[in-house]
Amino acid sequence: MRIAVALNQRGIKTPYPFMGVLMFRNLHRYRKITVNETGKVGLLFYSFVIPINAAWILAIAALTLRNFGF
């Protein structure tokens, strides 16, 4: 949601009903725009990517432990 707001401030609109569907498109656009503006990736990019990757890793670890009987 915050990435969509940041893009909206830069003139890229995201229709509210499609916000979830366009999440990855907006993430890519936000990264590209912030790199062009500042030379670095914006903080909102990492505040999305790190928790999502952590959730994947923990889910895989939980499934693995479950399959081995722990």
N, C-alpha and C positions, 0 to 999 in steps of 0.2 A: 504494500500500500504506500509506504513512504517513497519507494522508488518511483511509483506512478506519479506521486505528488511532485517529486524532484523533476521528472520529465515534463510534467505539466507546466512547471515554472520556466522551463526551457522551450516551451512551445510545442511539445509533442503530446497530443491528447490520447488518452486511453479511455474508451467507453467503460463506464462503471460495470455494466452487466458482464463484460468480457475480461475483467481484470484478472481473474484466476487463469483463464485460458491463455492470456497474453503475457503471463508472468515471465517466462523465459525469454521472450522477445524483448520485453522491457529491461530485463536484467542485462542482456547483451547490449542494448542501446545505451543504457546508463553507463556501462563500463566504457564503451567506445567514446561517448561524449565527455566523460570525466577525464579520460586519458588525453583527449584532444585539448581540453581546457587547461588542465593543470600538469599534465605529464605523468600523473599517477592515477591509479584506480581509486574511485571514491569509497568512503567508508561504508556506505550502505550496501555496496556489493559484497564486502566481506562479512557484514552482519547477516547476510542471507546465506552465503555459500558455506561458511564454517559450521553453523548449526545444522544445515541440511546434510553435509558430509558426516558430521558427528552422529546424526541420527541413523544414517545408513550403516556406519561402522558398528554402532551399538546394536542395531537390529540384526546384522549378520552375526555378530558375536553371540547374541542371545539365542539365535537359531542354532548356531554351532554347538553351544553348550547344551541346549535342549536335546539335540540329536545324540550327543554323547552321554546323556543321562545325568548331567549335573543339576 
